[in-house]
Amino acid sequence: MNSPEVERAEELLRIGRYSEAIDRFRAMLSMEPERPDLRGRVAEAYRLAGNSERSFHHFHKAATLYGRQNRSEEHTSELQSH
């Protein structure tokens, strides 16, 4: 379940208010910079706004964060199975 802040940013994306959505997602990222889901959403907002450079930056960061999460979960599973 998404927070009200995420829901509002998503609504701004849906109605085409990309700059405002970006501002909201970035504010959330300033509090939780390691959340790949927020990175992915701000990347999408930048893409829709036509800023491919910033979009790529955030998509790349999101992929890196997801990769770290997966490796951490796999390592935890390995430790628990021994």
PEHUWO-V173082 format. One line per field, one symbol per residue. ss: DSSP state (a for helix, b for strand, c for the rest). phi: phi as a letter, one per 30 degrees, with the letter a starting at -180 (. if undefined). Layout:
# PEHUWO-V173082
ss=???
phi=???
This chain:
# PEHUWO-V173082
ss=cccaaaaaaaaaaacccaaaaaaaaaaaaaaccccaaaaaaaaaaaaaaccaaaaaaaaaaaaaaaaaaaaaaaaaaaaaac
phi=.ddeddeddddddecicddddeeddddddddbdcddddeddddddddddicddddeeddddddddddddddddddddddddc
